[in-house]
Amino acid sequence: MLDELLRRMSSHTPQPLERDAGFSEAAVLMPITRSDEPELVLTLRASGLSTHGGEVAFPGGRRDPEDPNLVFTALREAEEEIGLPPGLVEIVGPLSPLISKHGLKVTPYVGIIPDYVEYKPNDGEIAAVFSVPLEFFREDAREHTHRIDYQGRSWYVPSYRFGEYKIWGLSAIMIVELMNVLFDSKINLHHPPQRSSVLTLKS
């Protein structure tokens, strides 16, 4: 299964931003476990953080001036946040960059990791590390849909519920692109879903 996923990722071309100037850069790592039933690793950010506190996110953060590239940023942040050694990560490639509500240009990088990693969350930043089977997202098991009006168009973003965790917002948009690349799921972010209540959020 992973071989097919890698093949699809290697031939994927991320979509550039329409407006790409003036944004500070950031990167996140989307780790997928190397196993017969691959899982996607996410984090629950500590509730006391000033930005995105208590929210589910991928490990990552703002690019430091000394970072040679965004892959380095994603790997550095993953090591700092969850204790994931960079040497255990096989970077497959990037997905499309997005602009966060705080004005950061965020580039996601998909990486393959072993399924035996013992995570060491940074208590000041991360409340929990958890993983979700790719099959869960493949089936588009959304709890409901958030409509976000942004840059002149509407986005219909899934909100997933996995156990005690709510996965939504920027992370959910990244997951949708990943599912469309890996499984050709045809999840459309610009049309309301046929089955799911739609909640309107302010951008």
N, C-alpha and C positions, 0 to 999 in steps of 0.2 A: 504493500500500500504506500509506504513512504517513498519508494522509488518513483511511483507515478506522481506523487505530490511534488517531489523535487523536480521532475521533468516539467510539470506544468508551471511551477514557479520560475524556472530558468527561462521559459519562453514568454513570461509575462512582462508587459511594458506598463509601468505606472503612469497615471495621468498627471501631467504637470498642473500646477496652479495657474489660474487665469491671471492673477496678480501676484507676482513673486518677489517684489522688492520691499525692503524696509522692515522685514520681520526678523526677530531674533530666532535662532534655530534651536531645535531640540530633537531628540531621537528616543524611540522606545524599542525594546526587544520583545518580539512575540515568540516565546519559546515553545516548541512542539517536542514532546517526548518521543524518542526512538523506541517504538514498541509495536506490537501487532494491533493494538488499539490506541493510536496516538492521542495525547491529551495536550491541551493548551494551558500554559501556566500563567496565572494572573496574581495580582496582589490586592489586598485591602489596605488602603492608606490609613495611617494613624489619624484618629479623630481630631487631634490637636493641631494638625498642620494648617497653615494659613490658606493654602490653595488645595482644593480637591480633598480636604480632610474627610475621612470616613467613606470615600468613594473607591470603587473597584477600578484598577488601572493596570497597565502593563509596566514592568520595571523600565525606568528611563528618566530623562530629565534634560535640562538645558545644556547646550554645548558650551564647554569651557573654552576660553581663548587658546589654551595650549593643546586642545584636542586636535589631532591631525585630520580627522574626518568624522562623519556622523556614526559610522560603524563603531569607531573607538568610543564615542560618547555613549552609545547604547550598551556596549559591553562594560564600560567603566561603571555606569549607573547600575546595571544589573548586579555587578559584583558588590557595589557599595550598599545596595538596598536589600538584596536577598542572599548575598554570599555565593553567587554563581560564578565559578572561575571562568574567565574568558576562554581558556584553553579547552573547555568542554563544549564550547558552542561552535557549531558549523553554520556560518551565515549562508543562507540560501539566496537572499536578495531583498530588495525594498518593495514596499507597497506605496501607494500614492500618498504624497504629503497632504496634511490637513492643517487648518489654522484653528488653534484652540481659542476658547473664549477670552483668554488672557493675551491674545495676540502673538502667540508663538507658532512658528512653522514647524510642525511635528512630523518627522519621517519615521514610519514603522519599518523595522527589519525583522524578517522571519528567520528564525534560527532553529536548528535541530540540536537537541540535548539528550544525554542519557536519561533513562528512566529511574536511575538510582541516586540522583543528586539529593544530598541532605542540605536543605536550605537553612541559612542563618539570617533571619530577618533583622534588619536594623531597627531596634525598638523605637527609635526616635522618629522613624518614617513609616514603617510597615507594621500593621497590626496582624496580618496573616498572609500566608502564601498558600494558594490552592490551585487545583487543576481541574479542567472540565474536558470530557471527551469531545473530540472534534465532531463526532456523530450527533451530539446534542445540538450544536449550532447548525450542522448540515440540514437538519430537519426544520430549521427556522422555528424553534419552539419558543417564540416570543410570548411574553406575558401580556404586553400591550405595545403600542407604538407611540412615540413622541413625534409630533410635527414641529419642526423648527424652521422658521422663516429666516433665511440667511442669504445675503448677497443677491437679493432679487428672485430667489426661488425657494420652494418648499422642500424640505428633507423629511422623509418618513423613516425615523430611526427606531429599530427594534429596542425593546427593553426586555432583557432576559432575567429570569429568576432561577438560580441554581442553588438549591439548599437555602442557606441564610444570605446568599450574596445576590445583589442586584447589579446587573451588568448593562450599562447604557451609555449614552453620550458618545464621545470620541472613540472610546474603546469598542463600542458596538459597531460603529461605522467601519473601523479597521477589520473587525471580525467578518462583517458582511463581504468586504472585498476579498478577504482570505477564502471564504466559503465559495464565492463566485469563481475564483481562480482555481482552487483545488478540486471542487466538485461540480462546477458549472451549475450552481444552485439557482442562478437567475433571480436573486433577491434584488428588487428594484427600490432604491432609496428615494426616488423622485415621483413615485406613484403610491397612493394609499393602498395598504394590503387588503386583500379580499376578506380575510378573517383576522380581526383584531380591533379592539377599541383604539381610537386615536386621541391622544392628549396633546393640546397645543402648548408649546413652551416658547417663552421669549428668548431670542438669541442673545 
